[in-house]
């Protein structure tokens, strides 16, 4: 039994053939050179003529008109002078000469030799012979061709991505699919338990896995298994992680690849790879195909194609459309795809029958962020008093990838401080590091600039504290971070709908920094760039997207599909454009004036807050409460929140 196993493990290798041929050639050359054509001891023409005159030479052979082989008579071999010339044969291969030497002109040598034989009346024979090495000549003639072929094979293998087996190993496999296959034999560690939050998306994806495990359960009532599902959502929300969980849970073969894997410099390769991918999936059906970043090949056809040439990406997309729902049947092959740019995908790709379901993977809410924190906190050595509820409240708008980054940064910060466990402050520092950037305490800043930054940040804090719908303050600092000289952290409410008064309060709070500079110094600076950018975007959205302007009316110029038909022209007239610009300017200027009026009213408290900020460099919510007192609207907000919670329960 063991012998059979050893025989089965034997694998043929082409290099063995090459080695055998080279070995045979070397052995042949050794034996043919060192034994078969041994030429004896090398001597000189003068010594040879002395041997000849003494009557010791039996025969002389002239080889190729340039070399002489000398054979002695038997009697001469007993002389002392010729003792070393007696040949020793390893194998008996003919008669071996005793001496050899080279000469110049063959005619002159022949004449001198014949004259000496005649003068001394010798019986020495003179023969001529031509030697050729046919095998060596053949090898020398074919070596250039062998070198050229070897170089060509090497270049082709490098161009096609290596000499390994499978698709892409040779130039002829360039049209093969690059999909990585996961099946039940391969261990994939990610399961649905590793996916925190995303309850709705997880349920949809779990159902797809269940389709393949128990198809009869769904088809018994006449239903059809969906052909595809598209995972859509912002970056970092867990679309690829869901697909990994499907690979870990599904007992069916799972083909995973990226949309860019279809793209190649050669024409027709993308379509060929699509065909090969679906052929493999059909052969192993029921199976799942996962295409990550499908917008690489799924963009709307006919867009941005100014050259008029045939686009390779369009050919790939056409083949994908045909394979997903064409004339042929793709039974039991489900296509999963992920993208954060669903607006640019082709309409034919999005229709039912190809992607029957669109699963929206949104940013996690408060409860889901807590679950995600609990997943990423498992491998960390955290302090016992760490509160995940607090962490989830401090990270509004964070995606799953952002939360994973926060946990990793917190661990690195704790290790930098030589701590034994990761604590609450480490997580707060990590959030600050990710949002604001790295602290630059050694950045050179003049006292005048520092004072301006302090009043600017104090202006933000004061206005936001006085407005009902502005986000509550968490922390204000004038320590430079990243590209900013100061920063303020707020804890915004997670709203599903936003009312105009809420947007206006936020804009007023954002303009509080510039308004504070105007009130205190009667001068403004370039420090409000990011504030102005934020406010301008909000005002433009109010007027052109949400229809919140009375003068413009209930109109929107926003195209959610991303495939607007306006091209380079605006969807409104020049008169409307002027009206929009005036409305945006009026909204911003009105909120700026509102912020100035607020700060003039509370100028003394603004100055007190700025002095504390200059002294401590960092202030928190407690500092504002000690100066301004409690916010009058917080208690009413808490009561309404409690009432809403009670109604839901």
C-alpha positions as CSV (number, residue, x, y, z in Angstrom):
1,X,0.0,0.0,0.0
2,X,2.8,2.4,0.9
3,X,4.6,1.6,-2.4
4,X,1.5,2.6,-4.4
5,X,1.3,5.8,-2.5
6,X,4.9,6.5,-3.3
7,X,4.3,5.8,-7.0
8,X,1.3,8.1,-7.0
9,X,3.4,10.9,-5.5
10,X,5.7,10.7,-8.5
11,X,5.4,13.8,-10.6
12,X,7.0,14.3,-14.0
13,X,9.0,17.4,-14.5
14,X,10.2,18.8,-17.9
15,X,13.5,19.9,-16.3
16,X,14.4,16.2,-16.0
17,X,14.3,15.8,-19.8
18,X,16.5,18.9,-20.2
19,X,19.0,17.6,-17.6
20,X,19.2,14.2,-19.2
21,X,20.0,15.6,-22.7
22,X,22.7,17.9,-21.3
23,X,24.2,15.0,-19.2
24,X,24.3,12.7,-22.3
25,X,26.0,15.4,-24.3
26,X,28.6,16.1,-21.6
27,X,29.4,12.3,-21.2
28,X,29.7,11.9,-24.9
29,X,32.1,14.8,-25.2
30,X,34.2,13.5,-22.3
31,X,34.6,10.0,-23.7
32,X,34.9,11.1,-27.3
33,X,37.4,13.8,-26.4
34,X,39.5,12.2,-23.7
35,X,39.5,8.6,-24.8
36,X,38.5,8.2,-28.4
37,X,40.8,11.0,-29.8
38,X,43.7,11.0,-27.3
39,X,46.6,12.5,-29.2
40,X,49.5,11.5,-27.0
41,X,52.3,13.7,-25.6
42,X,52.8,17.1,-27.2
43,X,56.2,17.6,-28.7
44,X,58.0,20.0,-31.1
45,X,58.9,19.5,-34.9
46,X,62.6,19.6,-34.1
47,X,62.4,16.7,-31.6
48,X,60.1,14.8,-34.0
49,X,62.8,15.0,-36.7
50,X,65.4,13.7,-34.3
51,X,63.1,10.7,-33.5
52,X,62.6,10.3,-37.2
53,X,66.4,10.2,-38.0
54,X,66.9,7.7,-35.2
55,X,64.4,5.3,-36.9
56,X,61.9,5.4,-34.0
57,X,58.9,6.6,-36.0
58,X,56.6,4.0,-37.5
59,X,53.9,6.2,-38.9
60,X,53.0,9.9,-39.2
61,X,49.4,11.1,-39.7
62,X,48.6,14.6,-40.7
63,X,45.2,15.6,-39.4
64,X,43.2,18.5,-41.0
65,X,46.6,19.8,-42.5
66,X,47.7,21.4,-39.3
67,X,48.5,18.7,-36.8
68,X,50.8,15.7,-36.9
69,X,50.2,12.4,-34.9
70,X,53.3,10.3,-34.4
71,X,53.3,6.5,-33.9
72,X,56.5,4.8,-32.7
73,X,57.8,1.4,-33.5
74,X,57.6,-1.2,-30.7
75,X,61.4,-1.3,-30.3
76,X,61.5,2.5,-29.7
77,X,59.1,2.2,-26.8
78,X,61.7,0.4,-24.7
79,X,64.1,3.5,-24.9
80,X,64.3,5.8,-21.9
81,X,63.5,8.9,-23.9
82,X,60.2,7.4,-25.0
83,X,59.2,5.8,-21.7
84,X,56.6,8.4,-20.9
85,X,55.0,8.3,-24.3
86,X,53.6,4.8,-23.9
87,X,49.8,5.3,-23.8
88,X,47.6,3.9,-21.0
89,X,44.1,2.9,-22.3
90,X,41.1,2.9,-20.0
91,X,39.0,1.4,-22.8
92,X,40.5,-0.4,-25.8
93,X,39.5,2.0,-28.6
94,X,41.9,1.6,-31.5
95,X,45.6,2.6,-31.8
96,X,46.6,5.7,-29.8
97,X,49.5,7.9,-31.0
98,X,52.6,8.5,-28.9
99,X,53.3,12.2,-29.8
100,X,51.5,15.1,-31.4
101,X,52.6,18.5,-32.6
102,X,51.4,21.4,-34.7
103,X,53.2,22.8,-37.7
104,X,52.9,25.8,-40.0
105,X,52.8,25.3,-43.8
106,X,51.7,21.8,-44.6
107,X,53.5,21.7,-48.0
108,X,56.8,22.8,-46.5
109,X,56.4,20.2,-43.7
110,X,55.5,17.4,-46.1
111,X,58.5,18.2,-48.3
112,X,60.9,18.2,-45.4
113,X,59.5,15.0,-44.1
114,X,59.8,13.2,-47.4
115,X,63.4,14.4,-47.9
116,X,64.3,13.1,-44.5
117,X,62.7,9.7,-45.1
118,X,64.6,9.4,-48.4
119,X,67.9,10.5,-47.0
120,X,67.8,8.1,-44.1
121,X,66.1,5.4,-46.2
122,X,63.3,4.9,-43.6
123,X,60.1,2.8,-43.9
124,X,58.0,5.5,-42.1
125,X,54.5,5.8,-43.5
126,X,52.9,9.2,-44.2
127,X,49.1,9.5,-44.1
128,X,46.6,12.3,-44.4
129,X,43.3,12.4,-42.4
130,X,40.4,14.8,-42.0
131,X,38.5,14.7,-38.7
132,X,34.9,16.1,-38.2
133,X,32.7,16.3,-35.1
134,X,29.2,16.0,-36.5
135,X,27.4,16.0,-33.1
136,X,29.3,19.1,-32.0
137,X,28.6,20.9,-35.3
138,X,24.9,20.2,-35.0
139,X,24.8,21.4,-31.4
140,X,26.6,24.6,-32.3
141,X,24.2,25.3,-35.2
142,X,21.0,24.8,-33.1
143,X,22.2,26.6,-30.0
144,X,21.1,30.1,-31.3
145,X,17.6,28.8,-32.1
146,X,17.4,27.2,-28.6
147,X,18.4,30.5,-27.0
148,X,15.8,32.5,-29.0
149,X,13.0,30.1,-28.2
150,X,13.9,30.1,-24.5
151,X,13.9,33.9,-24.4
152,X,10.5,34.0,-26.2
153,X,9.0,31.5,-23.7
154,X,10.3,33.5,-20.8
155,X,8.9,36.8,-22.1
156,X,5.5,35.3,-22.8
157,X,5.3,33.8,-19.3
158,X,6.2,37.1,-17.7
159,X,3.6,38.9,-19.8
160,X,0.9,36.5,-18.9
161,X,1.4,36.8,-15.2
162,X,3.8,34.0,-14.2
163,X,4.3,30.4,-15.0
164,X,2.0,28.9,-12.4
165,X,-0.8,26.5,-13.3
166,X,-4.4,27.6,-13.9
167,X,-5.8,30.7,-15.6
168,X,-3.2,33.3,-16.5
169,X,-0.2,30.9,-16.3
170,X,0.4,31.2,-20.0
171,X,-0.4,33.7,-22.8
172,X,-3.2,31.4,-24.0
173,X,-4.9,31.5,-20.6
174,X,-5.3,35.3,-20.6
175,X,-9.0,35.1,-21.2
176,X,-9.6,32.8,-18.2
177,X,-11.4,34.1,-15.2
178,X,-9.4,35.4,-12.2
179,X,-12.1,34.5,-9.7
180,X,-11.0,33.0,-6.4
181,X,-13.1,29.9,-5.5
182,X,-14.2,29.2,-1.9
183,X,-16.0,26.0,-1.2
184,X,-16.9,23.9,1.8
185,X,-13.5,22.3,1.8
186,X,-11.8,25.6,2.4
187,X,-12.0,27.2,5.8
188,X,-13.4,30.8,5.8
189,X,-13.4,32.2,9.3
190,X,-16.0,35.0,8.7
191,X,-19.6,34.1,9.5
192,X,-22.8,36.1,10.1
193,X,-21.9,36.2,13.8
194,X,-18.9,38.4,12.9
195,X,-21.2,40.9,11.2
196,X,-22.6,43.3,13.8
197,X,-25.6,45.5,13.1
198,X,-27.0,45.6,9.5
199,X,-29.9,43.5,10.6
200,X,-32.0,44.1,7.5
201,X,-29.2,43.5,5.0
202,X,-28.0,40.5,6.9
203,X,-31.5,39.0,6.8
204,X,-31.7,39.5,3.0
205,X,-28.2,37.9,2.5
206,X,-29.0,35.0,4.8
207,X,-32.1,34.3,2.8
208,X,-30.0,34.0,-0.4
209,X,-27.8,31.5,1.3
210,X,-30.9,29.6,2.4
211,X,-32.2,29.6,-1.2
212,X,-29.2,27.5,-2.2
213,X,-29.4,25.2,0.8
214,X,-33.1,24.5,0.6
215,X,-34.4,25.5,-2.9
216,X,-37.5,23.3,-2.7
217,X,-38.8,25.3,0.3
218,X,-39.2,28.3,-2.0
219,X,-39.9,26.8,-5.3
220,X,-42.7,24.5,-4.0
221,X,-45.1,27.4,-4.0
222,X,-44.1,28.4,-7.6
223,X,-41.6,31.0,-6.7
224,X,-38.2,31.5,-8.4
225,X,-34.9,31.9,-6.8
226,X,-33.6,35.5,-7.3
227,X,-30.8,35.8,-9.9
228,X,-28.9,38.6,-8.2
229,X,-28.6,41.0,-5.3
230,X,-26.8,44.3,-5.3
231,X,-25.3,45.6,-2.1
232,X,-25.3,49.4,-2.1
233,X,-24.0,51.8,0.5
234,X,-21.3,54.3,1.6
235,X,-17.7,53.1,1.9
236,X,-16.8,51.2,5.0
237,X,-20.3,50.0,5.9
238,X,-19.6,46.3,5.5
239,X,-20.6,45.3,2.0
240,X,-17.6,43.2,1.4
241,X,-17.8,41.8,4.9
242,X,-21.3,40.6,4.2
243,X,-20.1,38.8,1.1
244,X,-17.3,37.2,3.2
245,X,-19.9,36.0,5.6
246,X,-21.9,34.5,2.7
247,X,-18.7,32.6,1.7
248,X,-18.3,31.3,5.2
249,X,-21.9,30.3,5.7
250,X,-22.8,28.9,2.2
251,X,-22.2,25.3,1.5
252,X,-22.2,26.1,-2.2
253,X,-19.1,27.1,-4.2
254,X,-18.4,30.8,-3.9
255,X,-16.6,32.7,-6.7
256,X,-15.1,36.0,-5.5
257,X,-13.4,38.7,-7.7
258,X,-13.3,42.5,-8.3
259,X,-14.8,44.4,-11.1
260,X,-11.3,45.5,-12.2
261,X,-10.3,41.9,-12.7
262,X,-12.2,41.9,-16.0
263,X,-10.3,44.9,-17.3
264,X,-7.2,44.1,-19.4
265,X,-5.1,45.9,-22.1
266,X,-6.1,43.3,-24.7
267,X,-9.4,43.7,-26.6
268,X,-12.0,41.1,-25.9
269,X,-10.4,39.8,-22.7
270,X,-13.1,41.2,-20.4
271,X,-15.9,39.5,-22.2
272,X,-14.0,36.2,-22.4
273,X,-13.4,36.3,-18.6
274,X,-17.1,36.9,-18.0
275,X,-17.9,33.8,-20.2
276,X,-15.4,31.7,-18.4
277,X,-16.5,32.8,-14.9
278,X,-20.2,31.9,-15.6
279,X,-19.1,28.6,-17.3
280,X,-17.2,27.6,-14.1
281,X,-20.2,28.7,-11.9
282,X,-22.6,26.6,-14.0
283,X,-20.4,23.6,-13.8
284,X,-20.4,23.9,-10.0
285,X,-24.0,25.0,-9.6
286,X,-25.7,25.8,-7.3
287,X,-23.1,28.5,-6.7
288,X,-22.7,32.2,-5.9
289,X,-20.6,34.8,-7.8
290,X,-19.5,37.9,-5.9
291,X,-18.3,40.9,-7.9
292,X,-16.8,43.6,-5.7
293,X,-16.8,47.2,-7.0
294,X,-19.0,46.3,-10.0
295,X,-19.1,50.0,-11.1
296,X,-15.6,49.3,-12.7
297,X,-17.4,47.5,-15.5
298,X,-21.1,48.3,-14.9
299,X,-21.1,52.1,-15.7
300,X,-23.8,53.4,-17.9
301,X,-23.0,52.8,-21.6
302,X,-22.5,55.8,-23.9
303,X,-21.4,58.1,-21.1
304,X,-18.1,59.9,-21.4
305,X,-17.2,58.2,-24.7
306,X,-16.2,61.2,-26.7
307,X,-13.9,59.3,-29.1
308,X,-16.7,57.3,-30.6
309,X,-14.5,54.2,-30.5
310,X,-15.6,50.8,-29.4
311,X,-15.2,50.7,-25.6
312,X,-13.8,47.5,-24.1
313,X,-15.7,48.1,-20.9
314,X,-19.0,48.2,-22.8
315,X,-18.2,44.9,-24.4
316,X,-17.6,43.4,-21.0
317,X,-20.8,44.8,-19.6
318,X,-22.8,43.5,-22.6
319,X,-21.4,40.0,-22.0
320,X,-22.3,40.3,-18.3
321,X,-25.9,41.4,-19.1
322,X,-26.2,38.4,-21.5
323,X,-24.9,35.9,-19.0
324,X,-27.0,37.2,-16.1
325,X,-30.3,37.2,-18.0
326,X,-29.9,36.4,-21.7
327,X,-31.3,33.8,-24.0
328,X,-29.4,31.0,-22.2
329,X,-30.4,29.8,-18.7
330,X,-28.3,30.2,-15.6
331,X,-30.1,28.0,-13.2
332,X,-29.0,28.1,-9.6
333,X,-26.2,30.7,-10.1
334,X,-26.8,33.8,-7.9
335,X,-24.8,36.9,-8.5
336,X,-23.9,39.2,-5.6
337,X,-22.4,42.6,-6.3
338,X,-21.2,45.5,-4.2
339,X,-20.8,49.2,-5.0
340,X,-20.9,52.6,-3.4
341,X,-21.8,54.2,-6.8
342,X,-25.1,52.7,-7.7
343,X,-26.1,56.0,-9.4
344,X,-23.6,55.4,-12.2
345,X,-24.6,51.8,-13.0
346,X,-26.3,51.0,-16.3
347,X,-30.1,50.8,-16.1
348,X,-30.1,47.4,-17.9
349,X,-27.9,46.0,-15.2
350,X,-30.2,47.3,-12.4
351,X,-33.5,45.9,-13.7
352,X,-35.3,43.0,-12.2
353,X,-34.3,39.7,-13.6
354,X,-30.6,40.6,-13.3
355,X,-30.4,42.2,-9.9
356,X,-33.8,41.4,-8.4
357,X,-32.9,42.9,-5.1
358,X,-31.0,46.1,-4.0
359,X,-29.9,45.7,-0.4
360,X,-29.0,49.1,1.0
361,X,-26.2,48.9,3.6
362,X,-26.5,52.2,5.5
363,X,-24.3,53.8,8.1
364,X,-24.9,52.2,11.5
365,X,-27.2,53.9,14.0
366,X,-26.5,54.2,17.8
367,X,-27.5,50.6,18.6
368,X,-25.6,49.1,15.7
369,X,-22.5,51.1,16.5
370,X,-22.6,49.5,20.0
371,X,-22.7,46.0,18.5
372,X,-19.8,46.9,16.1
373,X,-17.8,48.2,19.1
374,X,-18.4,45.0,21.0
375,X,-17.1,42.9,18.0
376,X,-13.9,45.0,17.6
377,X,-13.3,45.3,21.3
378,X,-13.0,41.5,21.8
379,X,-9.3,41.2,20.8
380,X,-8.3,44.3,22.9
381,X,-7.2,44.3,26.5
382,X,-9.7,46.9,27.7
383,X,-10.2,48.5,31.1
384,X,-13.1,47.1,33.2
385,X,-14.9,50.5,33.4
386,X,-15.1,51.0,29.6
387,X,-18.7,51.8,28.6
388,X,-19.6,50.8,25.0
389,X,-22.8,53.0,25.2
390,X,-20.6,56.0,25.8
391,X,-18.3,55.1,22.9
392,X,-21.2,54.6,20.5
393,X,-22.7,58.0,21.4
394,X,-19.3,59.7,20.8
395,X,-19.1,58.4,17.2
396,X,-22.1,59.6,15.2
397,X,-21.8,59.1,11.5
398,X,-19.0,56.6,11.8
399,X,-19.0,53.6,9.6
400,X,-18.0,50.1,10.6
401,X,-14.5,50.6,9.1
402,X,-14.2,53.9,11.0
403,X,-15.1,52.1,14.3
404,X,-12.5,49.4,13.6
405,X,-10.0,52.2,13.0
406,X,-10.9,53.9,16.3
407,X,-10.4,50.6,18.3
408,X,-7.0,50.1,16.6
409,X,-5.9,53.7,17.2
410,X,-7.0,53.5,20.8
411,X,-4.9,50.4,21.3
412,X,-1.8,52.1,19.7
413,X,-2.3,55.2,21.9
414,X,-2.5,53.1,25.0
415,X,0.6,51.1,24.0
416,X,2.4,54.4,23.3
417,X,1.6,55.5,26.9
418,X,2.8,52.1,28.3
419,X,-0.6,51.2,29.7
420,X,-1.7,47.7,30.6
421,X,-5.2,48.2,29.3
422,X,-7.0,50.4,26.8
423,X,-9.2,53.0,28.7
424,X,-11.9,55.5,28.0
425,X,-9.5,58.4,27.4
426,X,-7.6,56.4,24.8
427,X,-10.7,56.0,22.8
428,X,-11.6,59.7,23.1
429,X,-8.0,60.6,21.9
430,X,-8.4,58.1,19.0
431,X,-11.7,59.8,17.9
432,X,-10.0,63.2,18.1
433,X,-7.1,61.9,16.1
434,X,-9.3,60.5,13.3
435,X,-11.6,63.5,13.1
436,X,-9.2,66.4,13.6
437,X,-5.8,64.9,12.8
438,X,-2.6,64.6,14.8
439,X,-1.9,67.3,17.5
440,X,0.9,69.7,16.5
441,X,1.8,71.2,19.8
442,X,5.2,72.4,18.5
443,X,3.6,74.4,15.7
444,X,4.8,78.0,15.8
445,X,1.9,80.4,16.4
446,X,2.1,84.0,17.5
447,X,0.2,85.3,20.6
448,X,-2.0,87.5,18.4
449,X,-2.9,84.5,16.2
450,X,-3.6,82.4,19.2
451,X,-5.9,85.0,20.7
452,X,-7.8,85.2,17.4
453,X,-8.2,81.4,17.2
454,X,-9.4,81.4,20.8
455,X,-12.1,83.9,20.2
456,X,-13.0,82.2,16.9
457,X,-13.6,78.9,18.7
458,X,-15.3,80.5,21.6
459,X,-17.6,82.2,19.1
460,X,-18.6,78.7,17.8
461,X,-19.2,77.4,21.3
462,X,-21.2,80.4,22.4
463,X,-23.6,80.5,19.4
464,X,-24.2,76.8,19.4
465,X,-24.9,76.9,23.2
466,X,-27.5,79.7,22.7
467,X,-29.4,78.1,19.7
468,X,-32.0,75.4,20.3
469,X,-31.3,73.2,17.2
470,X,-27.5,73.5,17.1
471,X,-25.6,70.4,18.0
472,X,-24.5,70.3,21.7
473,X,-20.8,71.0,22.4
474,X,-18.5,68.3,23.6
475,X,-15.0,69.9,23.5
476,X,-13.2,73.0,22.2
477,X,-9.4,73.2,21.7
478,X,-7.0,75.7,20.3
479,X,-4.2,73.2,20.0
480,X,-3.4,72.9,16.2
481,X,-4.6,69.6,14.7
482,X,-3.9,68.5,11.1
483,X,-4.4,71.6,8.9
484,X,-6.6,73.5,11.4
485,X,-5.4,75.9,14.2
486,X,-8.3,75.0,16.4
487,X,-11.3,72.7,16.5
488,X,-14.7,72.2,18.2
489,X,-16.3,68.8,18.7
490,X,-20.1,68.5,18.7
491,X,-22.5,65.6,19.3
492,X,-25.1,66.0,16.5
493,X,-28.6,64.5,16.8
494,X,-29.1,61.5,14.4
495,X,-32.1,62.9,12.5
496,X,-33.8,61.1,9.6
497,X,-35.5,64.4,8.4
498,X,-34.2,67.9,8.9
499,X,-36.3,71.0,9.2
500,X,-35.3,74.5,7.9
501,X,-34.9,75.9,11.4
502,X,-32.5,73.1,12.3
503,X,-30.4,73.8,9.2
504,X,-30.4,77.6,9.9
505,X,-29.3,77.1,13.5
506,X,-26.4,74.9,12.4
507,X,-25.4,77.5,9.8
508,X,-25.5,80.3,12.4
509,X,-23.3,78.2,14.7
510,X,-20.8,77.6,11.9
511,X,-20.6,81.3,11.3
512,X,-20.1,82.1,15.0
513,X,-16.4,82.0,14.6
514,X,-16.1,84.7,12.0
515,X,-18.8,86.7,13.8
516,X,-16.8,86.6,17.0
517,X,-13.7,87.9,15.2
518,X,-15.9,90.8,13.8
519,X,-17.4,91.6,17.2
520,X,-14.2,91.5,19.2
521,X,-11.5,92.7,16.8
522,X,-13.8,94.4,14.2
523,X,-11.7,92.4,11.7
524,X,-12.1,89.1,9.9
525,X,-9.5,86.6,8.7
526,X,-9.1,83.5,6.5
527,X,-9.5,81.2,9.4
528,X,-13.2,80.6,8.6
529,X,-12.6,78.8,5.3
530,X,-13.9,75.4,6.3
531,X,-16.9,77.1,8.0
532,X,-17.8,79.1,4.9
533,X,-17.5,76.0,2.7
534,X,-19.8,74.0,5.0
535,X,-22.4,76.9,5.2
536,X,-22.3,77.5,1.4
537,X,-23.0,73.8,0.7
538,X,-25.9,73.8,3.2
539,X,-27.5,77.0,1.7
540,X,-27.1,75.7,-1.8
541,X,-28.7,72.4,-0.8
542,X,-31.6,74.3,0.8
543,X,-32.3,76.2,-2.4
544,X,-31.5,73.8,-5.2
545,X,-32.1,70.4,-3.7
546,X,-34.6,70.4,-0.9
547,X,-36.8,73.2,-2.1
548,X,-36.7,75.2,1.2
549,X,-36.6,78.6,-0.4
550,X,-39.8,80.6,-0.6
551,X,-38.6,82.7,-3.6
552,X,-37.4,79.7,-5.7
553,X,-40.3,77.5,-4.7
554,X,-40.8,73.8,-4.4
555,X,-38.3,72.9,-7.0
556,X,-35.3,70.6,-7.0
557,X,-32.5,70.4,-9.5
558,X,-31.0,67.2,-7.9
559,X,-30.8,64.0,-10.0
560,X,-30.6,61.0,-7.7
561,X,-29.9,58.6,-10.6
562,X,-26.7,60.4,-11.4
563,X,-27.5,60.0,-15.1
564,X,-28.8,63.5,-15.8
565,X,-29.6,64.4,-19.4
566,X,-28.5,68.0,-19.1
567,X,-24.9,67.4,-20.1
568,X,-22.9,70.6,-19.8
569,X,-26.0,72.9,-19.5
570,X,-27.7,74.0,-16.3
571,X,-31.3,72.8,-15.9
572,X,-32.5,76.4,-15.3
573,X,-32.4,79.7,-17.0
574,X,-29.9,82.6,-16.3
575,X,-32.6,84.5,-14.5
576,X,-33.2,81.6,-12.2
577,X,-29.5,81.2,-11.7
578,X,-29.3,84.8,-10.5
579,X,-32.2,84.2,-8.2
580,X,-30.6,81.1,-6.7
581,X,-27.3,82.9,-6.1
582,X,-29.1,85.8,-4.4
583,X,-31.1,83.4,-2.2
584,X,-28.0,81.5,-1.1
585,X,-26.3,84.8,-0.3
586,X,-29.3,86.2,1.6
587,X,-29.6,83.0,3.7
588,X,-25.9,83.1,4.7
589,X,-25.8,86.8,5.4
590,X,-28.9,86.7,7.5
591,X,-27.4,83.9,9.7
592,X,-24.1,85.8,9.9
593,X,-25.9,88.9,11.2
594,X,-27.9,86.7,13.6
595,X,-24.6,85.3,15.0
596,X,-23.2,88.8,15.4
597,X,-26.3,90.0,17.3
598,X,-26.1,87.0,19.6
599,X,-22.4,87.5,20.4
600,X,-22.9,91.3,21.0
601,X,-25.6,90.4,23.5
602,X,-23.3,87.9,25.3
603,X,-20.0,89.7,24.6
604,X,-18.8,89.5,28.3
605,X,-19.4,85.8,28.6
606,X,-17.8,85.3,25.2
607,X,-14.6,87.1,26.4
608,X,-14.7,85.1,29.7
609,X,-14.9,81.8,27.7
610,X,-12.0,82.8,25.4
611,X,-9.8,83.7,28.4
612,X,-10.4,80.2,29.9
613,X,-9.6,78.7,26.5
614,X,-6.4,80.7,26.2
615,X,-5.4,79.6,29.7
616,X,-6.3,75.9,29.5
617,X,-6.1,75.4,25.6
618,X,-9.0,72.9,26.0
619,X,-12.5,73.4,27.4
620,X,-15.4,71.0,27.9
621,X,-19.1,71.2,28.3
622,X,-18.7,71.8,32.1
623,X,-16.8,75.0,31.4
624,X,-19.7,76.4,29.3
625,X,-22.3,75.4,32.0
626,X,-20.3,77.3,34.6
627,X,-20.2,80.4,32.5
628,X,-23.6,80.4,30.6
629,X,-25.6,78.1,32.9
630,X,-27.7,75.1,31.7
631,X,-29.1,75.2,28.2
632,X,-32.8,76.1,28.5
633,X,-34.0,73.7,25.8
634,X,-32.1,70.5,26.9
635,X,-34.7,69.7,29.6
636,X,-37.6,69.9,27.1
637,X,-35.7,67.8,24.6
638,X,-35.1,65.1,27.2
639,X,-38.8,65.1,28.1
640,X,-39.9,64.7,24.5
641,X,-37.3,61.9,24.0
642,X,-38.7,60.1,27.0
643,X,-42.3,60.5,25.8
644,X,-41.3,59.2,22.3
645,X,-39.5,56.2,23.8
646,X,-42.5,55.4,25.9
647,X,-44.8,55.5,22.9
648,X,-42.6,53.1,21.0
649,X,-42.5,50.7,23.8
